[in-house]
């Protein structure tokens, strides 16, 4: 449900809209070169996402977890906490785990996320 006509959003309104639905991810902006959404995982949740065909940037608004990145057989683990900005290249396997506090993450895809890549 991308919205191109809007140019301004608040985290509070996005979280309210996301929580009123049944999905963990709410896309709130889309143009051909970029799409953006908010992804919410509760403490203890399992992140089932699969690699995307687009580059991705996460901005962690709140919560704590770890992020596993796996590329070319090498695995990297990152600590995830409020204020962190994380880049994940296209086609890199990644997932959040050990989610100890409700995770609220702004997600930016470039180019816009394709329907085949969409999760949850």
N, C-alpha and C positions, 0 to 999 in steps of 0.2 A: 504494500500500500504506500508507494512512494508519493511524496507531495512536492512538486516542483514550484508551485505557486507561492509557497511560504519561504521566507528567508530568515526567520527568527524562531527559536525554540527554547524551552527551558527543560532542564533535567526533570523537574517535578512533573510537568505535564506529560513528558514522554514516559516516565515511569508509571504514571496513572493510567495512561492508555495501554502500555504494555501489560500491566497487571490485570486489566479488564479482559484481556484475551487469554487464549490457552497456550500461546507459544512463548518460548523464551526470548525470541528475537523479534524486534519490531523495526522494520525499515521505516524511516521517517523522511528521507530525502533521496532523490534520484535524478541525475542527468546522465547523459551518455558517458562522460569521463569520470564520474564519481557517484557512489551511493553511500549512504550513512544509515546506521541503525543503532539501537541500544540492545544489548544482550545481557540477560539477567540469569544468574545461576544461584540457587539457594545453597546454604551451607550443607555440605555432604552430597551435593548433586554430582551426577556423572555427566561429563561433557562428551557428547557423541559426534561432534562435528568432524567432517572429513576435509581433506585439502581443497582449497579453492583455486580456481584458474586465474584469480586476480591477486595483485598485491594488497596487503591489508595492514592497517594501523589501528592499534587498540589504545584508547585512553581510559585508564582505570579511574572511574569516578568514586567508587567505594568498594570495600571488601578486601579479603585476603585469600590468596590461593598460590598455586604454583602453575607454571606453564611449561609443558614439555614441547620442545621443537626437535624434529628429527629430519635430517636431510643427508642424503648420501651415506647412510649407515651411522652417522654421528648424531648423538643425542645431547641436547643442551637443556638445562633446567633453569628457569628464571623465577625469582620471587616476585609475586604480583601483589601490589599494595596501592592505596590511593595516590594519585598523581603520576603514576608510571605511564610512560608512553612506549609502546612495543611495536616494532615492525616485524611482520611475517611475510616473507616473499611468496609469490604465487607457487602453488603446488607443494609447499613444504607441509609435511604432516605436523599437526600441532593440536593440543588440547589442554584445557585447564583441569587440574586435579587437586586433591587435598584442599578443597574449598572450605576454609574454616569460618569465614564470615560471608554473608550474602554479597555476591559479586555483581556489580553494576558497571558495565563496560560500554563506552561509545566505540563503535566500529566504523571504520572508513575503508571502502573498497575502491581501488582504481585499476582499471576502469570500473564502471558500475558492475556490481555482482550479477552474474548470469543466473537465470532461474535454475539451471542444473547444479549450481554451486550452493544454492540456498540450503540452510540447515533448519531443522526443527520447524 
